[in-house]
Amino acid sequence: MLPSASTHRASPGHLHTQKWRGRVGLALVASLSVLAGMTDAIGFMASGDFVSFMSGNTTRLAVAISDGDVGLIVRLVILVATFIVGNALGVVVARFGGRRALPLLLCIATLLCAAALWPFETQLPALLAAIIAMGMLNAAVEEVNGLPVGLTYVTGALSRFGRGLGRWMLGERRSGWRVQLVPWSGMFIGAILGAVLEHHLGLKAMFVSGVLAAMIGLLSLKIPRRWQLGYMPR
């Protein structure tokens, strides 16, 4: 016997839960994107290097290669490789932490505070600590209700928004494309805050990023466990 059509319909309670899971997930994405934008702006203004925007560092690397600037080539290769390592460590820490956001964000907070404490004269170790932290941040949220999101980069979000806009202009009414502006907006606002903080505090503004990471981690304790499992990488 074929199942009736009613068995395929989600219950009102399930739809309500899914809606709130999406709202909470997007709030988490927004706050983490603010953290990423703030940290990237502080790092860029203090050192001239991007902390989370590896597309920018990749373009700079290509230009350095064309110029034959060996010192800059080596530096940028180290930065990009460090970001990759940070992403890998984020997955490892998240897995060992039971796929909860708090242990991961406390590790990120520690790295950012360590970057703020590092002597300004030798910036590279502080920069590497911040880059590892931003790589790890990507393991905090990977998707919300099946929609992919990025935290430390927004080119993909803008691309998905633009494609969704194009489909909307053609009369298609798919859902989800508007939410891609959430990580972009968060990173933009965070970058403004980071630039202001760096003007006043220099690299020590990373302390603010560290405190924000810890606060977000503590607030994540209010998120139901099963929802966090759905947000984080499997």
VENTA-V452609 format. One record per pair of residues at least 24 apart in sequence whose C-alpha atoms are under 10 Angstrom apart, sorted by the first residue. I is the first residue (numbers start at 1). GAP is how many residues later the second one is. Records with the same first field share a line. If there is no record, write none. Layout:
# VENTA-V452609
I: GAP ; GAP
This chain:
# VENTA-V452609
17: 210
18: 126 ; 127 ; 209
19: 126
20: 207
21: 123 ; 124 ; 202 ; 203 ; 205 ; 206 ; 207 ; 209 ; 210
22: 121 ; 122 ; 123 ; 124 ; 125 ; 205 ; 209
23: 121 ; 122
24: 120 ; 196 ; 199 ; 200 ; 203 ; 204
25: 116 ; 118 ; 119 ; 120 ; 198 ; 202 ; 203 ; 205 ; 206
26: 115 ; 117 ; 118 ; 119 ; 123 ; 153 ; 154 ; 156 ; 157 ; 205
27: 155 ; 156 ; 159
28: 112 ; 113 ; 116 ; 155 ; 188 ; 189 ; 191 ; 192 ; 195 ; 203
29: 111 ; 112 ; 113 ; 114 ; 115 ; 120 ; 121 ; 122 ; 153 ; 154 ; 155 ; 157 ; 158 ; 202
30: 121 ; 151 ; 152 ; 153 ; 154 ; 155 ; 156 ; 157 ; 159 ; 160
31: 120 ; 151 ; 152 ; 155 ; 156 ; 159 ; 181 ; 182 ; 185
32: 73 ; 105 ; 106 ; 108 ; 109 ; 118 ; 119 ; 120 ; 151 ; 154 ; 155 ; 158 ; 180 ; 181 ; 184 ; 185
33: 104 ; 105 ; 117 ; 118 ; 119 ; 120 ; 121 ; 149 ; 150 ; 151 ; 152 ; 153 ; 154 ; 155 ; 156 ; 157 ; 158
34: 117 ; 118 ; 149 ; 150 ; 151 ; 152 ; 153 ; 154 ; 155 ; 156 ; 157 ; 158 ; 159 ; 160 ; 175 ; 178
35: 99 ; 102 ; 116 ; 117 ; 151 ; 152 ; 154 ; 155 ; 156 ; 158 ; 159 ; 173 ; 174 ; 175 ; 176 ; 177 ; 178 ; 181
36: 97 ; 98 ; 99 ; 101 ; 102 ; 115 ; 116 ; 117 ; 147 ; 150 ; 151 ; 152 ; 154 ; 155 ; 158 ; 173 ; 177
37: 97 ; 114 ; 115 ; 116 ; 117 ; 146 ; 147 ; 148 ; 149 ; 150 ; 151 ; 152 ; 153 ; 154 ; 155 ; 156 ; 157 ; 158 ; 172
38: 148 ; 149 ; 150 ; 151 ; 152 ; 153 ; 154 ; 155 ; 156 ; 157 ; 158 ; 159 ; 160 ; 167 ; 168 ; 170 ; 171 ; 174
39: 73 ; 91 ; 92 ; 94 ; 95 ; 113 ; 148 ; 151 ; 152 ; 154 ; 155 ; 156 ; 159 ; 164 ; 166 ; 167 ; 168 ; 169 ; 170 ; 171
40: 90 ; 91 ; 94 ; 112 ; 147 ; 150 ; 151 ; 154 ; 155 ; 166 ; 169
41: 146 ; 147 ; 149 ; 150 ; 151 ; 152 ; 153 ; 154 ; 155 ; 156 ; 157
42: 88 ; 148 ; 149 ; 150 ; 151 ; 152 ; 153 ; 154 ; 155 ; 156 ; 157 ; 159 ; 160 ; 161 ; 162 ; 163 ; 164 ; 167
43: 72 ; 80 ; 83 ; 84 ; 87 ; 88 ; 151 ; 152 ; 155 ; 159 ; 160 ; 162 ; 163
44: 83 ; 150 ; 151 ; 154 ; 159
45: 149 ; 150 ; 153 ; 154 ; 157 ; 158
46: 74 ; 77 ; 81 ; 149 ; 152 ; 153 ; 155 ; 156 ; 157 ; 158 ; 159
47: 73 ; 76 ; 77 ; 79 ; 80 ; 155 ; 156
49: 26 ; 27 ; 30 ; 75 ; 78
50: 26 ; 29 ; 30 ; 77 ; 81
51: 28 ; 29 ; 32 ; 76 ; 77 ; 78 ; 79 ; 80 ; 81 ; 82 ; 83 ; 84 ; 101
52: 27 ; 28 ; 31 ; 78 ; 79 ; 80 ; 81 ; 82 ; 83 ; 85 ; 99 ; 100 ; 101
53: 27 ; 30 ; 78 ; 81 ; 99 ; 100 ; 101 ; 102
54: 25 ; 26 ; 27 ; 29 ; 30 ; 77 ; 98 ; 99
55: 25 ; 98 ; 100
75: 49
78: 46 ; 50
79: 45 ; 48 ; 49 ; 52 ; 53
80: 48 ; 51 ; 55
81: 47 ; 50 ; 51
82: 45 ; 46 ; 47 ; 48 ; 49 ; 50 ; 51 ; 52 ; 53
83: 45 ; 46 ; 47 ; 48 ; 49 ; 50 ; 51 ; 52 ; 53
84: 47 ; 48 ; 50 ; 51 ; 52
85: 46 ; 47 ; 48 ; 50 ; 51
86: 42 ; 43 ; 44 ; 45 ; 46 ; 47 ; 48 ; 49 ; 50 ; 51 ; 52 ; 53
87: 44 ; 45 ; 46 ; 47 ; 48 ; 49 ; 50 ; 51 ; 52
88: 44 ; 47 ; 48 ; 50 ; 51
89: 43 ; 44 ; 46 ; 47 ; 48 ; 50
90: 42 ; 43 ; 44 ; 45 ; 46 ; 47 ; 48 ; 49 ; 50 ; 143
91: 44 ; 45 ; 46 ; 47 ; 48 ; 49 ; 141 ; 142 ; 143
92: 44 ; 47
93: 43 ; 46
94: 42 ; 45 ; 46 ; 138 ; 139 ; 140
95: 44 ; 137 ; 138 ; 139
98: 127 ; 131
99: 40 ; 41 ; 126 ; 129 ; 130 ; 131 ; 132 ; 133 ; 134 ; 135
100: 40 ; 117 ; 120 ; 121 ; 123 ; 125 ; 126 ; 127 ; 128 ; 129 ; 131 ; 132
101: 36 ; 38 ; 39 ; 40 ; 115 ; 116 ; 117 ; 118 ; 119 ; 120 ; 122 ; 124 ; 127 ; 128 ; 130 ; 131
102: 38 ; 111 ; 112 ; 113 ; 114 ; 115 ; 116 ; 117 ; 118 ; 119
103: 111 ; 114 ; 115
104: 29 ; 32 ; 33 ; 35 ; 36 ; 109 ; 110 ; 113
105: 28 ; 31 ; 32 ; 34 ; 35 ; 105 ; 107 ; 108 ; 109 ; 110 ; 111 ; 112 ; 113 ; 115
106: 104 ; 105 ; 107 ; 108 ; 109 ; 110 ; 111 ; 112
107: 26 ; 29 ; 30 ; 103 ; 106 ; 107 ; 110
108: 24 ; 25 ; 26 ; 27 ; 28 ; 29 ; 101 ; 102 ; 103 ; 105 ; 106 ; 109
109: 24 ; 97 ; 98 ; 99 ; 100 ; 101 ; 102 ; 103 ; 104 ; 105 ; 106 ; 107 ; 108
110: 97 ; 100 ; 101 ; 103 ; 104
111: 95 ; 96 ; 99
112: 92 ; 93 ; 94 ; 95 ; 96 ; 97 ; 98 ; 99 ; 101
113: 91 ; 92 ; 93 ; 94 ; 95 ; 96 ; 97 ; 98
114: 90 ; 92 ; 93 ; 96
115: 88 ; 89 ; 90 ; 91 ; 92 ; 95
116: 85 ; 86 ; 87 ; 88 ; 89 ; 90 ; 91 ; 92 ; 93 ; 94
117: 86 ; 87 ; 88 ; 89 ; 90
118: 85 ; 86
119: 84 ; 85
120: 82 ; 83 ; 84
123: 80
126: 77 ; 80
127: 76
130: 76 ; 79 ; 80
133: 77 ; 80
137: 76
138: 94 ; 95
139: 92 ; 93 ; 94 ; 95
140: 77 ; 88 ; 91 ; 92 ; 93
141: 87 ; 88 ; 89 ; 90 ; 91 ; 92
142: 88 ; 89 ; 90 ; 91 ; 92
143: 87 ; 88 ; 89 ; 90
144: 32 ; 35 ; 83 ; 84 ; 86 ; 87 ; 88
145: 31 ; 82 ; 85 ; 86
146: 30 ; 84 ; 85
147: 28 ; 29 ; 30 ; 32 ; 33 ; 84
148: 28 ; 32 ; 83
149: 30 ; 31 ; 33 ; 34 ; 82
150: 30 ; 33 ; 34
151: 31 ; 32 ; 33 ; 35 ; 36
152: 31 ; 32 ; 35
153: 30 ; 31 ; 34
154: 26 ; 27 ; 28 ; 29 ; 30 ; 31 ; 32 ; 33 ; 34
155: 29
156: 24 ; 28
157: 24 ; 25 ; 26 ; 27
158: 25 ; 26
